[in-house]
Amino acid sequence: MATRRNIIKFIILLVLIFSVQMSQTLYSQTRAVMVAGVNKPIGTARGLFPGRVVWVHDTLASKWDGTTGFWWDDKYTSQPEVINMLSNALISLTGKSNENKSWNELFRYFNFTKKNARRGYSKGEKIAIKINENNTDAHADNNNINASPQLVYALIRSLILYAKVPQKNITVFDASRFITDNVFNKCHSEFPDVLFVDNAGGDGRMKSDYVENAIKYSVDNGQLAQDWQSV
């Protein structure tokens, strides 16, 4: 009887070993493989330094415990630290020594590539900032992950102080969503002339207008085929 139990245990052990080996084999065979290969970017690199992407990390910027209050509250997300992070990002992106020169370099590059004009920001030009408010259904605050009030504030502040863009020439918008109070109130109290535009309007925001066929998202496949054949 004992021998029989030992045989059964041995068979179970073999099955377990075989199962583990099969799992490892299947895993190695079915692991996701990048189609383009490692470190082989697709497309044409753009920018001052073509393809450059900057990443900024600061452990002091946020200290929310995951449950108490709102993650975006100033006592959990540090405005000074976020301002410093934005500054570091701009300087790292452009390779310049400060925010003034960084903004000037970005505007000069944009104007040269889009308008063939070698100049920075010009008086009267307007700046539109598209923020992400996908997880909103009202102007009321929520704790979902939307645009950070601190980062929106830092960006507006930097444009005004260092790029010398007048408040009235800056528009913050999400045309198909609501801009929540946490973003609007924080920024509007400091920068009252900045324009905010969202899907609903009201409460200090302007309502977005929709223009039919303003942007063409697709073309007729038949025409596309003809164009391709004529190339």
C-alpha positions as CSV (number, residue, x, y, z in Angstrom):
1,M,0.0,0.0,0.0
2,A,2.8,2.3,0.9
3,T,4.6,1.5,-2.3
4,R,1.4,2.3,-4.3
5,R,1.2,5.7,-2.6
6,N,4.8,6.4,-3.4
7,I,4.2,5.6,-7.0
8,I,1.2,7.9,-7.1
9,K,3.2,10.7,-5.5
10,F,6.0,10.1,-8.0
11,I,3.6,10.3,-10.9
12,I,2.1,13.5,-9.6
13,L,5.6,15.0,-9.2
14,L,6.4,14.1,-12.8
15,V,3.2,15.7,-14.0
16,L,3.9,18.9,-12.0
17,I,7.5,19.1,-13.4
18,F,6.2,18.5,-16.9
19,S,3.6,21.2,-16.5
20,V,6.1,23.8,-15.3
21,Q,8.4,23.0,-18.1
22,M,5.6,23.2,-20.6
23,S,4.5,26.5,-19.2
24,Q,8.0,28.0,-19.4
25,T,8.3,26.7,-23.0
26,L,4.9,28.1,-24.0
27,Y,5.7,31.4,-22.3
28,S,9.0,31.7,-24.1
29,Q,7.3,30.9,-27.4
30,T,4.4,33.3,-27.0
31,R,6.1,36.3,-25.4
32,A,5.2,39.6,-27.2
33,V,7.8,40.6,-29.8
34,M,8.2,44.1,-31.0
35,V,7.4,44.1,-34.7
36,A,9.9,46.9,-35.4
37,G,12.6,45.4,-33.2
38,V,14.2,47.1,-30.2
39,N,15.3,50.7,-30.5
40,K,14.1,51.0,-34.1
41,P,11.8,54.0,-34.1
42,I,9.2,54.3,-36.8
43,G,8.7,57.5,-38.8
44,T,10.7,60.6,-39.3
45,A,12.1,62.3,-36.2
46,R,11.1,65.9,-35.7
47,G,12.0,68.7,-33.3
48,L,15.0,70.9,-32.4
49,F,16.9,67.7,-31.7
50,P,15.0,65.2,-34.0
51,G,13.4,62.5,-31.9
52,R,14.4,63.8,-28.5
53,V,12.0,63.0,-25.7
54,V,12.6,64.3,-22.2
55,W,11.5,62.6,-18.9
56,V,11.3,64.4,-15.6
57,H,10.9,62.6,-12.2
58,D,10.6,64.1,-8.8
59,T,9.7,62.1,-5.7
60,L,8.8,65.3,-3.8
61,A,6.1,66.3,-6.3
62,S,3.4,64.0,-5.0
63,K,2.7,62.4,-1.6
64,W,-0.9,61.3,-1.9
65,D,-1.6,58.0,0.0
66,G,-4.1,56.7,-2.6
67,T,-7.2,57.1,-0.4
68,T,-7.4,60.4,1.5
69,G,-8.9,63.4,-0.3
70,F,-8.0,64.2,-3.9
71,W,-4.7,63.4,-5.5
72,W,-4.6,66.8,-7.2
73,D,-5.0,68.8,-4.0
74,D,-2.1,71.2,-3.3
75,K,-1.3,69.5,-0.1
76,Y,-0.7,66.3,-2.0
77,T,0.7,67.6,-5.3
78,S,3.4,70.3,-4.7
79,Q,3.0,73.3,-7.0
80,P,6.6,74.5,-6.5
81,E,7.9,71.1,-7.4
82,V,5.7,70.8,-10.5
83,I,6.9,74.3,-11.6
84,N,10.5,73.1,-11.3
85,M,9.7,69.9,-13.2
86,L,8.3,71.9,-16.1
87,S,11.3,74.2,-16.2
88,N,13.7,71.2,-16.2
89,A,11.7,69.6,-19.0
90,L,11.8,72.7,-21.2
91,I,15.5,73.2,-20.6
92,S,16.3,69.5,-21.3
93,L,14.2,69.6,-24.4
94,T,15.8,72.6,-26.0
95,G,19.3,72.4,-24.5
96,K,19.1,76.1,-23.4
97,S,20.1,77.5,-20.0
98,N,16.8,78.9,-18.9
99,E,13.0,79.1,-19.7
100,N,13.2,82.4,-21.5
101,K,15.7,81.0,-24.1
102,S,13.9,77.6,-24.2
103,W,10.6,79.2,-25.2
104,N,12.2,81.4,-27.7
105,E,14.0,78.5,-29.3
106,L,10.7,76.5,-29.5
107,F,8.9,79.4,-31.1
108,R,11.8,80.0,-33.5
109,Y,11.8,76.4,-34.6
110,F,8.0,76.3,-35.1
111,N,7.9,79.6,-37.1
112,F,10.8,78.5,-39.3
113,T,9.4,75.1,-40.1
114,K,5.8,76.2,-40.5
115,K,6.1,79.8,-41.8
116,N,9.7,80.0,-43.0
117,A,10.3,82.8,-40.6
118,R,13.3,83.0,-38.3
119,R,11.7,84.6,-35.3
120,G,10.3,83.8,-31.9
121,Y,7.0,84.7,-30.4
122,S,5.4,87.8,-31.9
123,K,3.0,90.2,-30.2
124,G,-0.6,89.2,-31.0
125,E,0.0,85.5,-31.7
126,K,-2.4,83.2,-29.8
127,I,-1.5,80.0,-28.0
128,A,-4.0,77.1,-27.6
129,I,-3.4,74.5,-25.0
130,K,-5.3,71.2,-25.4
131,I,-5.7,69.4,-22.0
132,N,-7.0,65.9,-21.3
133,E,-10.3,65.9,-19.5
134,N,-11.6,62.6,-20.8
135,N,-12.9,61.3,-17.4
136,T,-15.3,64.2,-16.7
137,D,-19.0,64.5,-16.9
138,A,-19.6,67.9,-15.2
139,H,-17.7,70.9,-14.0
140,A,-17.7,69.4,-10.5
141,D,-14.4,67.9,-9.3
142,N,-13.7,64.2,-9.2
143,N,-10.7,62.0,-8.4
144,N,-10.2,60.5,-11.8
145,I,-7.0,61.0,-13.7
146,N,-7.4,64.1,-15.8
147,A,-5.2,67.1,-16.5
148,S,-3.2,68.0,-13.4
149,P,-4.2,71.5,-12.1
150,Q,-0.6,72.1,-11.0
151,L,0.8,71.3,-14.4
152,V,-1.7,73.4,-16.3
153,Y,-1.0,76.3,-13.9
154,A,2.8,75.8,-14.3
155,L,2.5,75.9,-18.1
156,I,0.4,79.0,-18.2
157,R,2.7,80.7,-15.7
158,S,5.8,79.8,-17.8
159,L,4.2,81.1,-21.0
160,I,3.3,84.4,-19.4
161,L,6.5,85.0,-17.4
162,Y,9.2,83.6,-19.8
163,A,7.6,83.5,-23.3
164,K,6.0,86.9,-22.7
165,V,2.6,85.7,-24.0
166,P,-0.2,88.0,-22.7
167,Q,-2.9,86.2,-20.7
168,K,-5.6,87.2,-23.1
169,N,-3.8,85.4,-25.9
170,I,-3.8,82.0,-24.2
171,T,-6.7,79.5,-24.5
172,V,-6.9,76.3,-22.5
173,F,-9.5,73.9,-23.9
174,D,-11.0,70.5,-24.2
175,A,-13.7,71.0,-26.8
176,S,-15.5,67.7,-26.2
177,R,-15.3,67.5,-22.4
178,F,-15.8,69.5,-19.2
179,I,-13.0,71.5,-17.7
180,T,-13.4,70.8,-14.0
181,D,-13.3,73.3,-11.2
182,N,-10.0,72.2,-9.8
183,V,-8.2,73.2,-13.1
184,F,-10.3,76.3,-13.8
185,N,-10.5,77.8,-10.3
186,K,-6.8,77.4,-9.6
187,C,-5.7,78.9,-12.9
188,H,-8.4,81.5,-13.3
189,S,-7.8,83.0,-9.9
190,E,-4.2,83.8,-10.8
191,F,-4.6,84.4,-14.5
192,P,-8.1,85.8,-14.9
193,D,-7.6,86.8,-18.6
194,V,-6.7,83.3,-19.8
195,L,-9.6,81.9,-21.8
196,F,-11.1,78.5,-20.9
197,V,-13.2,76.6,-23.5
198,D,-15.1,73.4,-23.0
199,N,-18.1,71.4,-24.3
200,A,-20.7,72.9,-22.0
201,G,-19.6,76.5,-21.3
202,G,-20.8,78.5,-18.3
203,D,-19.2,78.9,-14.9
204,G,-16.6,81.1,-16.4
205,R,-15.9,78.8,-19.4
206,M,-16.7,79.5,-23.0
207,K,-18.7,76.9,-24.9
208,S,-16.9,75.3,-27.9
209,D,-18.4,75.7,-31.4
210,Y,-18.3,72.8,-33.8
211,V,-17.5,73.4,-37.5
212,E,-18.6,70.7,-39.9
213,N,-15.7,69.1,-41.9
214,A,-13.1,71.5,-40.3
215,I,-10.7,68.5,-40.3
216,K,-10.8,65.7,-42.8
217,Y,-10.1,62.4,-41.0
218,S,-10.4,60.2,-44.0
219,V,-10.5,60.2,-47.8
220,D,-12.4,58.2,-50.4
221,N,-10.6,54.9,-50.9
222,G,-11.3,54.9,-54.7
223,Q,-9.7,58.3,-55.1
224,L,-6.8,57.2,-52.9
225,A,-6.1,54.2,-55.2
226,Q,-6.2,56.4,-58.3
227,D,-3.8,58.9,-56.7
228,W,-1.4,56.0,-55.8
229,Q,-1.5,54.6,-59.3
230,S,-0.6,57.9,-60.8
231,V,2.5,58.3,-58.7
